[in-house]
């Protein structure tokens, strides 16, 4: 999972976070895998809609996507003892594209 903050090889060049590879993703619980699917799909749609408007307004994000984001941010990344979703490159990049509440 990468945004434009990652290089062609998928290394995070800007946010220096943990890359959520398919291997890591498969180690999440079914609930967390679903949360990732919900968040990524919802966020990509919002990003496309807001492409020319700058930051995505958090108030415009559907509750289901916000709930998925909150769950991802709070849960530990499989294989990383002290890192939660807050440490993932993908979430760091996504959060940088949103307004602060």
CNS distance restraints for C-alpha pairs under 8 A (distance, minus, plus):
assign (resid   1 and name CA) (resid  19 and name CA) 7.30 0.50 0.50
assign (resid   1 and name CA) (resid  20 and name CA) 6.11 0.50 0.50
assign (resid   1 and name CA) (resid  21 and name CA) 6.58 0.50 0.50
assign (resid   1 and name CA) (resid  90 and name CA) 6.53 0.50 0.50
assign (resid   2 and name CA) (resid   6 and name CA) 5.90 0.50 0.50
assign (resid   2 and name CA) (resid  10 and name CA) 6.48 0.50 0.50
assign (resid   2 and name CA) (resid  19 and name CA) 7.94 0.50 0.50
assign (resid   2 and name CA) (resid  89 and name CA) 7.75 0.50 0.50
assign (resid   2 and name CA) (resid  90 and name CA) 5.97 0.50 0.50
assign (resid   3 and name CA) (resid  90 and name CA) 6.76 0.50 0.50
assign (resid   3 and name CA) (resid  93 and name CA) 7.09 0.50 0.50
assign (resid   5 and name CA) (resid  12 and name CA) 6.04 0.50 0.50
assign (resid   5 and name CA) (resid  13 and name CA) 5.92 0.50 0.50
assign (resid   5 and name CA) (resid  14 and name CA) 5.51 0.50 0.50
assign (resid   5 and name CA) (resid  15 and name CA) 7.07 0.50 0.50
assign (resid   5 and name CA) (resid  93 and name CA) 6.80 0.50 0.50
assign (resid   6 and name CA) (resid  10 and name CA) 5.24 0.50 0.50
assign (resid   6 and name CA) (resid  11 and name CA) 5.26 0.50 0.50
assign (resid   6 and name CA) (resid  12 and name CA) 4.30 0.50 0.50
assign (resid   6 and name CA) (resid  13 and name CA) 5.38 0.50 0.50
assign (resid   6 and name CA) (resid  14 and name CA) 7.19 0.50 0.50
assign (resid   7 and name CA) (resid  11 and name CA) 5.49 0.50 0.50
assign (resid   7 and name CA) (resid  12 and name CA) 6.49 0.50 0.50
assign (resid   7 and name CA) (resid  13 and name CA) 6.33 0.50 0.50
assign (resid  10 and name CA) (resid  19 and name CA) 7.75 0.50 0.50
assign (resid  11 and name CA) (resid  19 and name CA) 7.33 0.50 0.50
assign (resid  12 and name CA) (resid  16 and name CA) 5.25 0.50 0.50
assign (resid  12 and name CA) (resid  17 and name CA) 6.51 0.50 0.50
assign (resid  12 and name CA) (resid  19 and name CA) 7.24 0.50 0.50
assign (resid  12 and name CA) (resid  89 and name CA) 6.26 0.50 0.50
assign (resid  15 and name CA) (resid  89 and name CA) 5.84 0.50 0.50
assign (resid  15 and name CA) (resid  92 and name CA) 6.42 0.50 0.50
assign (resid  15 and name CA) (resid  93 and name CA) 6.63 0.50 0.50
assign (resid  16 and name CA) (resid  89 and name CA) 6.23 0.50 0.50
assign (resid  17 and name CA) (resid  87 and name CA) 5.39 0.50 0.50
assign (resid  17 and name CA) (resid  88 and name CA) 4.69 0.50 0.50
assign (resid  17 and name CA) (resid  89 and name CA) 3.85 0.50 0.50
assign (resid  17 and name CA) (resid  90 and name CA) 7.60 0.50 0.50
assign (resid  17 and name CA) (resid  92 and name CA) 7.17 0.50 0.50
assign (resid  18 and name CA) (resid  87 and name CA) 5.98 0.50 0.50
assign (resid  18 and name CA) (resid  88 and name CA) 4.32 0.50 0.50
assign (resid  18 and name CA) (resid  89 and name CA) 5.27 0.50 0.50
assign (resid  19 and name CA) (resid  88 and name CA) 5.90 0.50 0.50
assign (resid  19 and name CA) (resid  89 and name CA) 5.54 0.50 0.50
assign (resid  19 and name CA) (resid  90 and name CA) 7.02 0.50 0.50
assign (resid  20 and name CA) (resid  24 and name CA) 5.72 0.50 0.50
assign (resid  20 and name CA) (resid  25 and name CA) 6.21 0.50 0.50
assign (resid  20 and name CA) (resid  88 and name CA) 6.71 0.50 0.50
assign (resid  20 and name CA) (resid  89 and name CA) 7.61 0.50 0.50
assign (resid  20 and name CA) (resid  90 and name CA) 7.36 0.50 0.50
assign (resid  21 and name CA) (resid  25 and name CA) 6.08 0.50 0.50
assign (resid  22 and name CA) (resid  26 and name CA) 6.08 0.50 0.50
assign (resid  23 and name CA) (resid  27 and name CA) 6.83 0.50 0.50
assign (resid  24 and name CA) (resid  28 and name CA) 7.09 0.50 0.50
assign (resid  24 and name CA) (resid  77 and name CA) 7.65 0.50 0.50
assign (resid  24 and name CA) (resid  78 and name CA) 6.22 0.50 0.50
assign (resid  24 and name CA) (resid  79 and name CA) 7.47 0.50 0.50
assign (resid  25 and name CA) (resid  33 and name CA) 6.71 0.50 0.50
assign (resid  25 and name CA) (resid  78 and name CA) 7.97 0.50 0.50
assign (resid  26 and name CA) (resid  33 and name CA) 7.54 0.50 0.50
assign (resid  27 and name CA) (resid  78 and name CA) 5.96 0.50 0.50
assign (resid  28 and name CA) (resid  32 and name CA) 5.76 0.50 0.50
assign (resid  28 and name CA) (resid  33 and name CA) 5.95 0.50 0.50
assign (resid  28 and name CA) (resid  77 and name CA) 7.64 0.50 0.50
assign (resid  28 and name CA) (resid  78 and name CA) 6.31 0.50 0.50
assign (resid  29 and name CA) (resid  33 and name CA) 6.22 0.50 0.50
assign (resid  30 and name CA) (resid  34 and name CA) 6.16 0.50 0.50
assign (resid  31 and name CA) (resid  35 and name CA) 6.25 0.50 0.50
assign (resid  32 and name CA) (resid  36 and name CA) 6.17 0.50 0.50
assign (resid  32 and name CA) (resid  71 and name CA) 7.42 0.50 0.50
assign (resid  32 and name CA) (resid  72 and name CA) 6.75 0.50 0.50
assign (resid  33 and name CA) (resid  37 and name CA) 6.29 0.50 0.50
assign (resid  34 and name CA) (resid  38 and name CA) 6.09 0.50 0.50
assign (resid  35 and name CA) (resid  39 and name CA) 6.00 0.50 0.50
assign (resid  35 and name CA) (resid  68 and name CA) 4.56 0.50 0.50
assign (resid  35 and name CA) (resid  69 and name CA) 7.19 0.50 0.50
assign (resid  35 and name CA) (resid  71 and name CA) 7.16 0.50 0.50
assign (resid  35 and name CA) (resid  72 and name CA) 6.81 0.50 0.50
assign (resid  36 and name CA) (resid  40 and name CA) 5.89 0.50 0.50
assign (resid  36 and name CA) (resid  68 and name CA) 6.86 0.50 0.50
assign (resid  36 and name CA) (resid  69 and name CA) 7.79 0.50 0.50
assign (resid  36 and name CA) (resid  72 and name CA) 7.04 0.50 0.50
assign (resid  37 and name CA) (resid  41 and name CA) 5.99 0.50 0.50
assign (resid  38 and name CA) (resid  42 and name CA) 5.94 0.50 0.50
assign (resid  38 and name CA) (resid  64 and name CA) 7.59 0.50 0.50
assign (resid  38 and name CA) (resid  65 and name CA) 6.10 0.50 0.50
assign (resid  38 and name CA) (resid  68 and name CA) 6.48 0.50 0.50
assign (resid  39 and name CA) (resid  43 and name CA) 5.74 0.50 0.50
assign (resid  39 and name CA) (resid  65 and name CA) 5.11 0.50 0.50
assign (resid  39 and name CA) (resid  66 and name CA) 7.59 0.50 0.50
assign (resid  39 and name CA) (resid  68 and name CA) 5.70 0.50 0.50
assign (resid  39 and name CA) (resid  69 and name CA) 6.05 0.50 0.50
assign (resid  40 and name CA) (resid  44 and name CA) 6.01 0.50 0.50
assign (resid  41 and name CA) (resid  45 and name CA) 6.44 0.50 0.50
assign (resid  42 and name CA) (resid  46 and name CA) 6.34 0.50 0.50
assign (resid  42 and name CA) (resid  65 and name CA) 6.10 0.50 0.50
assign (resid  43 and name CA) (resid  47 and name CA) 5.95 0.50 0.50
assign (resid  43 and name CA) (resid  65 and name CA) 7.51 0.50 0.50
assign (resid  43 and name CA) (resid  94 and name CA) 7.87 0.50 0.50
assign (resid  44 and name CA) (resid  48 and name CA) 6.15 0.50 0.50
assign (resid  45 and name CA) (resid  49 and name CA) 6.26 0.50 0.50
assign (resid  46 and name CA) (resid  50 and name CA) 6.08 0.50 0.50
assign (resid  46 and name CA) (resid  56 and name CA) 7.08 0.50 0.50
assign (resid  46 and name CA) (resid  61 and name CA) 7.50 0.50 0.50
assign (resid  47 and name CA) (resid  51 and name CA) 5.73 0.50 0.50
assign (resid  47 and name CA) (resid  56 and name CA) 6.94 0.50 0.50
assign (resid  50 and name CA) (resid  54 and name CA) 6.42 0.50 0.50
assign (resid  50 and name CA) (resid  55 and name CA) 7.20 0.50 0.50
assign (resid  50 and name CA) (resid  56 and name CA) 6.30 0.50 0.50
assign (resid  54 and name CA) (resid  97 and name CA) 7.74 0.50 0.50
assign (resid  55 and name CA) (resid  97 and name CA) 5.11 0.50 0.50
assign (resid  55 and name CA) (resid  98 and name CA) 5.06 0.50 0.50
assign (resid  55 and name CA) (resid  99 and name CA) 5.91 0.50 0.50
assign (resid  56 and name CA) (resid  60 and name CA) 7.50 0.50 0.50
assign (resid  56 and name CA) (resid  97 and name CA) 6.11 0.50 0.50
assign (resid  56 and name CA) (resid  98 and name CA) 4.54 0.50 0.50
assign (resid  56 and name CA) (resid  99 and name CA) 5.99 0.50 0.50
assign (resid  57 and name CA) (resid  61 and name CA) 7.14 0.50 0.50
assign (resid  57 and name CA) (resid  98 and name CA) 5.89 0.50 0.50
assign (resid  57 and name CA) (resid  99 and name CA) 5.13 0.50 0.50
assign (resid  58 and name CA) (resid  98 and name CA) 6.20 0.50 0.50
assign (resid  58 and name CA) (resid  99 and name CA) 5.88 0.50 0.50
assign (resid  58 and name CA) (resid 100 and name CA) 7.23 0.50 0.50
assign (resid  58 and name CA) (resid 101 and name CA) 6.82 0.50 0.50
assign (resid  61 and name CA) (resid  65 and name CA) 6.58 0.50 0.50
assign (resid  61 and name CA) (resid  66 and name CA) 6.59 0.50 0.50
assign (resid  62 and name CA) (resid  66 and name CA) 6.41 0.50 0.50
assign (resid  63 and name CA) (resid  67 and name CA) 6.00 0.50 0.50
assign (resid  64 and name CA) (resid  68 and name CA) 6.23 0.50 0.50
assign (resid  65 and name CA) (resid  69 and name CA) 6.15 0.50 0.50
assign (resid  66 and name CA) (resid  70 and name CA) 6.16 0.50 0.50
assign (resid  67 and name CA) (resid  71 and name CA) 6.27 0.50 0.50
assign (resid  68 and name CA) (resid  72 and name CA) 6.22 0.50 0.50
assign (resid  69 and name CA) (resid  73 and name CA) 6.08 0.50 0.50
assign (resid  70 and name CA) (resid  74 and name CA) 6.22 0.50 0.50
assign (resid  71 and name CA) (resid  75 and name CA) 6.23 0.50 0.50
assign (resid  72 and name CA) (resid  84 and name CA) 7.62 0.50 0.50
assign (resid  72 and name CA) (resid  85 and name CA) 5.17 0.50 0.50
assign (resid  72 and name CA) (resid  86 and name CA) 7.77 0.50 0.50
assign (resid  73 and name CA) (resid  84 and name CA) 6.06 0.50 0.50
assign (resid  73 and name CA) (resid  85 and name CA) 4.09 0.50 0.50
assign (resid  73 and name CA) (resid  86 and name CA) 4.82 0.50 0.50
assign (resid  73 and name CA) (resid  91 and name CA) 7.68 0.50 0.50
assign (resid  74 and name CA) (resid  84 and name CA) 5.99 0.50 0.50
assign (resid  74 and name CA) (resid  85 and name CA) 6.26 0.50 0.50
assign (resid  74 and name CA) (resid  86 and name CA) 7.23 0.50 0.50
assign (resid  75 and name CA) (resid  84 and name CA) 5.20 0.50 0.50
assign (resid  75 and name CA) (resid  85 and name CA) 6.06 0.50 0.50
assign (resid  76 and name CA) (resid  80 and name CA) 7.10 0.50 0.50
assign (resid  76 and name CA) (resid  81 and name CA) 7.21 0.50 0.50
assign (resid  76 and name CA) (resid  82 and name CA) 7.09 0.50 0.50
assign (resid  76 and name CA) (resid  83 and name CA) 5.65 0.50 0.50
assign (resid  76 and name CA) (resid  84 and name CA) 3.98 0.50 0.50
assign (resid  76 and name CA) (resid  85 and name CA) 6.35 0.50 0.50
assign (resid  77 and name CA) (resid  81 and name CA) 7.61 0.50 0.50
assign (resid  77 and name CA) (resid  83 and name CA) 5.87 0.50 0.50
assign (resid  77 and name CA) (resid  84 and name CA) 5.14 0.50 0.50
assign (resid  77 and name CA) (resid  85 and name CA) 6.05 0.50 0.50
assign (resid  80 and name CA) (resid  84 and name CA) 7.96 0.50 0.50
assign (resid  83 and name CA) (resid  87 and name CA) 5.81 0.50 0.50
assign (resid  84 and name CA) (resid  88 and name CA) 7.38 0.50 0.50
assign (resid  85 and name CA) (resid  91 and name CA) 6.72 0.50 0.50
assign (resid  86 and name CA) (resid  91 and name CA) 6.29 0.50 0.50
assign (resid  86 and name CA) (resid  92 and name CA) 6.60 0.50 0.50
assign (resid  87 and name CA) (resid  91 and name CA) 7.41 0.50 0.50
assign (resid  87 and name CA) (resid  92 and name CA) 6.94 0.50 0.50
assign (resid  88 and name CA) (resid  92 and name CA) 6.18 0.50 0.50
assign (resid  89 and name CA) (resid  93 and name CA) 6.09 0.50 0.50
assign (resid  90 and name CA) (resid  94 and name CA) 6.11 0.50 0.50
assign (resid  91 and name CA) (resid  95 and name CA) 5.93 0.50 0.50
assign (resid  92 and name CA) (resid  96 and name CA) 6.26 0.50 0.50
assign (resid  93 and name CA) (resid  97 and name CA) 6.68 0.50 0.50
assign (resid  94 and name CA) (resid  98 and name CA) 6.89 0.50 0.50
